[in-house]
Amino acid sequence: MTEVITHIDIQQRMAEGVLPGRLDENAVRRMWWAALDVLQDDVLLPIQSLKGIWLASPLPALYEPRLLNCLQGWVWAPDELESLHRLQGSFLPPGRVDSIKDQRKSKVSLFRRLPLQKDDGHDPLLILITPQVQIALALQGGPTRRHLIMRSDPETLSDLLRMLDIRLNHENPEQAQELRKSLAELGQLSSNTRLEKLFWPRLSERLAGMATSLTLQALPNPSDFVHPVQENSEEITLLEALTHEVRTPLATIRTLIRSILRRKDLPHVVVSRLEQIDVQCTEQIDRFGLIFNAAELQRQPIETSMLASTDLGNMLKILHPGWSQQLERRGLQLHLDITPDLPKVLSDAERLEPMLGGLIDRSSRDLAPGASISLSLRPAGLRLKLQILTLESDHGKRSSSVEFNSHLGPVLSWNPSTGSLQLSQAATQRLLASLGGWLTHRRDSGLTIFFPIAGASED
């Protein structure tokens, strides 16, 4: 009987000899994204004449265009991705495995897609082999015992590649043969002590840069205002895959535009149009990033979160010009009213920034030109109160943001009259709760979010 290898088997092999983890899902996912940044920005991109292979599950892990151009990829993805062409205009070709046809004619290399099995689980896995860098990354472990595993020793990597060869030979012998050929061209595996010395310090720097002065803070009775929803994991995985497939091409387009904008001989009208495209790409990347984060939060209840001392007032002042410019393109105004000398709050600065931008977008999406939004930050006992109000130009009265009444699962809402797709109220509450915020929404009072003051205690 043919041995059946699952990705869980591979991750368990990677975990041999490694101490069990002690992280929750939010913390370990943050480590995963930071690890991908380190691998691509600090390890791979500086290499000249890069070549090699990568294998990932359940979604593509690499996103830098230059790396995708240079490396051959295999991705085990959910079968539901076959339907993405009906949802979002053919982000993946239907009915076939993506392949690299002719790299001499095309500068874009598409990864080969293979079916993810139910027994594989949904923990991310990435194995990358080049002559200079050979590494395997994965998340593994049960709830509250999660950890990021990095292996670069030849013995472990050889075992992982052998297991993948068995798996791939069972699924697609032709692809297995091609993988063997590609690995043979790269030569023997070798130890790289410099990689470990570089990887972990750089990862620590990335994590520290996400939020300084980290403290562990339990959310104040989150069950009082957020009720975790248990949803079908396949639906959540599909939504995560969809957001990834939207953001990846947009990030590539933005990278190409910014490289063109470095030229000094472009006409002014061309520069203006390219800058507009850059802004639109960034807005949509951030928007779908929020949807991705909201989908991830459906996997487990909110208990505690790593929160940091955050200067919310200063953050709003810094972000105000960009938001104003974004709204002015639609004929809207943004007014900022911040009480001076406010204390810092407990939140996650890196994730809070796009979250606030999403709330501004949510509140303004159905406003007519001439309307305005008021953003105020005030003390409220042991919390700060952030309030978002809309002001219609014709009647001059305050109104609450429009709530979408057509739900598409636990994460998304859809307004049939405008075609707007946004986070649902419940998903928005869960995201803000993970950031330390308590969202309230009352008629004619707009959106109000309370953030706990750093260092304050509530008895």
N, C-alpha and C positions, 0 to 999 in steps of 0.2 A: 504494500500500500504506500502511495506517495506521501511523503511527509508534507503537512500543511503548515507553512510558516506564516504567522500573523505579525503585524507591526508591534503588538504587545509583547510577543516573544523577543523581538529585536530590542525593544526598550528595556526589557528585563535583563537581557544580556548586557546592555550598556550599564545597567545599575549594579552589576556584580562588583563587589569590593568597594562600593560607594556608600557612605553613611546615608540613612534615611533622611528625607527632607522634613522641614518643620514650617513650611509656608502654606498660606491659603491660596486660593485660585487667583485672586487679584494680584497678589505680590509675585507669584510665579509667572503669570502672563506678562507682567512688566519686565521681569528678567528676560523672558524669551525675546521680546521685541528689542530690548537693549542688546542682547547677544547677537541678533541679526544685524543690528547697526554696526556693532564692533567688527563682526566678521566681514561685512562688506566694505565699510569705510576705512577701517584701520588695518585690515589684514589683506583683503583681496585687491581693492582698487589700486594700491601703490605698485602692484606687480605688473611689470611690462610683459607683453606677449603671453598673456594668460590663456591657458587652455585646460580642459578637464571636464569632469562630469559631476552632476549633482542629482540626488534622489530625495524627494520630499513627500510628506503626507501630513494632514489630509488636504492641504492647500499649498500653492507655491510659496516658498519661503523667501526666495531672492526677488528683488524688485529693481535693482540698479540696472539701467538699460545696457551699459557696457558689459556687465557680467552676463546678462542674458544673451548678448550677442556672441560672447566668447565660449560659453560653456554649454554642454549638452545636458538636457534635463529630462527626468522622468518623475511624474507626479501621480500618486495614487489619490484619486479624488472621488467624492460621492457620486453615485449614479444620477442623482437629482440634477447635477450640473448639465446633463443633456438638455434640460428644459430651459436653460438660461437664454437661449436664442429667442424663445418666445416671450421672455420677460424683458430683456434688455438688449435686443438687437444684435444677437450673435456674438457675444463675448467669447464663447468657445464654439468652434465648428460642430454642428450636430452630427451624431451618428458615426464618428470616427475618432481615432486617436491622433492628437496633434503630432506632427513630425517635422523635422528639419529637412526640407526638400532640396534646396540648392542655395548654400550660403554664399556662393559667388554672385548670385543674382539678387539676393535679398539680404539686407542688413539686419533683419529681425529673425532670431532663432526662437521657435516655439517649442515648448517642452512637450514630450510625449505623455499622453494622459492614459492612466490605467485605472481599473475599477477598484474602489475601496470596499472591502468586505465588512460585514457587520461585526465580525470578531476582531477587527483591527483597532477598534476604539477610535477616539477623536483627538488623542494627545498628539501634538505636533512632533515631527521627526524630520531631520535634515542630515544627510550624509554628503560630504563634498570631498572629492579627490582631485588634486592637481599635483604636478611635480613638486611644487613648493609647499603646498598646504594640504593636509589630510586631516579631516575633522568630522566628528559626528556630534550632533546636538539633539536633545530631546527633553520633553517634560515627562515626569513620571511620578507615581505615588498616589495614595488615597487622599481624601479630604483632610486638610490641615497637616498633611505629611507630604506635600508636593515639593519637588525640587527640579532645578535645571541640571542636566547631566551634560558634560562635555568630555568626550574621549578622543584622544589623538594618538594613542599607542598602537603600533602595527598589529599586535596580537588581537586586540578587540576589533579593530577595523577589518582585519582579515575575516574574523568570524561573522561580522555584520554583512560583509559583501558576499560571503558564502551563503548565508541565510537568504539574502535577497536574490541571489542567483537561483536557489531552489524555488523560491516563491515565483520569480519571474519566468523561470523555465516551465513551471506548472501553468501559468496564466497565458504566456505568449512566448513560445520558444524562439521566434525570430527576434524579438526585442532582447531576450536573454543573450542570444548570440551576439547581437550588436553591442550590448553592454560589455560582454567579455572582451570583444575586440577593442573597444575604446579603452578599457582598463589595461589591456596588454600594451597598448601604444603609450600609456603613461609611465610604464615601468614599475618596479617593485615599490612596495610601501616602505617608508623609512620614518624613523623617529625625528621629531622636530621639537626640541626642548624650548626653543625660542617662542614657539606658538603659545605654550601654556604661560610662560613668563609675561607675554604681551596680553593675552586674552583676559585673564581675570582682573589685573589692574585696570585695564581699559573698561571692562564691564563695571567695575566699582565706580569709576569716574562717571560713566554714563548714568548709573543709578543715582549717584549723589547729585548730578546735575539736574535730574528730574525734579527733585524737591529737596531743599536744604533743611537742616535741623529736623530730621524725621523723628516723630514720636508716635508711639502706638496709642491710639485713642479709640475707645469704644464709642460707637454712635449712641446718642441718647435715645433709648427705647425705639429703635427703628421699626419694630413691629406695630407701633402705634399709628404710623402713617404710611408704611410700605408693606404690602402683602406679597411675598414671593409667589411667583406663578410657576407651577411645574408644567413644562411644555414638552412636546415631542422633540427629542434631541436631533432627529433628522431635519426637522423644520428649522431649528436654530442653526444647524450646520449649513444648510442651504443658504440661509440669510447671510451668514458669515462669508460663505463662498461668493455670493453675489456682490457684497460690498468690496471684497478683495478684487474681484474682476472689474469693478467699476473704477476703483482707485488706481490700479496698476497702470492702465493705459493713460489715465489723466496725469499721473506722476511722470510718465515717459514724455508726454506732450509738453508738460511744464519744463522738464529738464532741457528738452531740445529748444524750446522758446528762449529760455534764459541763456543758452549758449549762443543763439543767434543775436540776442540783444547786446552781447559783448562787442559786436562789430560797431565801428565808428562811422561807416559809410551808409547807414540806413536812412532813408527819407523819414521825416518827422511823422507822416501819416502812418507809415509802416510800424514805427516804434510804438505809436499810440495804440494801434490795433493789437499788436503783440502783447503789450502790457495789459490790455483789456482781457485778452485770452488767458494770460497768466493769472489774473485775479479771479476769473471765472473758474479756472481749474482748481485753484487753491480753495475757493469757497466750497466746491463740490467734494474735493478730497476731505476737507474737514467735516462736511456734512455726513458723508458716508462713513467716515471714521467714527462719528458719534453712534451711528446705527450699529456698527461693528461692536463697539464697546457695550451698547445696550443689549445686543444679542448675547455677548459673553456673560453678562450679569444674570441672564436667565438660568444659567447652569447651576447656581447655588444660592442659598439665602444669604442676605447681608448680615454679618455678625460684627466683625470689626474691620477697620480699614487703617492703612498706614496714612496718617495725615501729617501735614507739616504746617509750621507757622507761616502764614501767607498774608502779605500786605494787599488786601483786596482793593482798598481805595486807590493805591498807586497803580495796581493792575488795570482798573477801570480807566484811569487817566491815560495810561499808555495805549490802551486799545481803542479809546474813544475816537481819535482821528481816522483810523482805518474803518471803523464801523460807520462813522459819519459819511465818509467817501462812498462806501458801499450803498448806503441808503439814499444819498443824493442822486445817484444814478437812476433811482426810481422816483425822484421828486419828493422824498421824505426828509424830515429833519430829526436830529437826535439831540436831546438836551440832557446834560449831565449835572447832577446836584449831589455833592458829597460833603457831608459834615467834616470840618477840619479835624486833624489830630485823632483819627479813629485808631483803636487798637487793631492788632493783627488777628486773623481768624485761623482756625484749623481747617485745612483743606489740602488739595493736591494741585499745585499751581499749574503744572503742565497739562493735566486733564481738564482743569477748570476753565482754562482760556477758551478752547473750542466749544465747551459746554455753554458758556455765556454767549458766545457768538451764535450758537444754535438757538438760544432763547430769543435773542434779538431778531434773528431771521424768522422764527416761529411767530413772534408778536407782530411783525411787519408784513408778513407775506400777503395778507388780504387787504391791506390798507390802500386807499386811493391816493394818487399824487396830491400833495398839499397837506397831508396829515403829518403828525409828528409823534415821536416816542420820548417819554420822560424816563430817565434812569436815575434813581435816587438811592443813596446809601446812608442809613441812619443807625444810631445805637438803639438797642432794644433789650435792656437788662443785660444778661450775660451773653447776648448774641448781637450780631449786626443784622439789620433788616435791609435786604436789597429788593427794591420794588421796580417793576417794569410796567408803565402805564402807556396807553395809546390815546391820542387826542385827535379826533376827527376835525377836519378843517371847516366843514359846513355848519355844524351845530356847536362846535367848541366844547363838547362834553367828553368826559372820560369814558372809555369802554374797555372791557376785558378783551384779551386776545381770543380769536376764534378757535373753538375746539372742534376737532374733526370727529365726525360721528360714524364713520365707516372704518371699522378695525380690520386690519390684515394681520391677524395673529396677535401675540402679546407685545410686539415691539413697535409695529407701524400703524399709522392711521392715514386715511386717505380722504380728501375732500372732493367728492364727485363733481361739485360745481366749478372748481378751479383746476382739478387735476393735481393738486399739491400733495406730496408724500412727505410725511414728517413722523417723528417719534410720537408714540401714543402717550397719553397722560401718565399711565402707569409706568411706562419705560422711562419717561422723563423723571418721575419721582425716584425710581430706583437708581438712576445715574447720579442724581443730585445727592441722594442719601449716601452713596459710595464716596462722595466728595465732601461729606459733612453737612450738606444742606438739607433743609426741611422746606419742601415746596407746599405753598397753599395757593389756591385759586378760587377766588370768590367773584361773584357777579359784580361788575362795575368797579372792581378793585385791581384788575390786572393780575399779574404774577408776582408773588411775594416769596422770597427765599430767605430763611433765617440760617445764619452760619454761627457756630459756637466760637466765642472769643478764646484765643490761645491763652492757656494758663488759668482760665476761669474754671471754677468747680461749681457744680450744681448739686445741692443737697436736697 
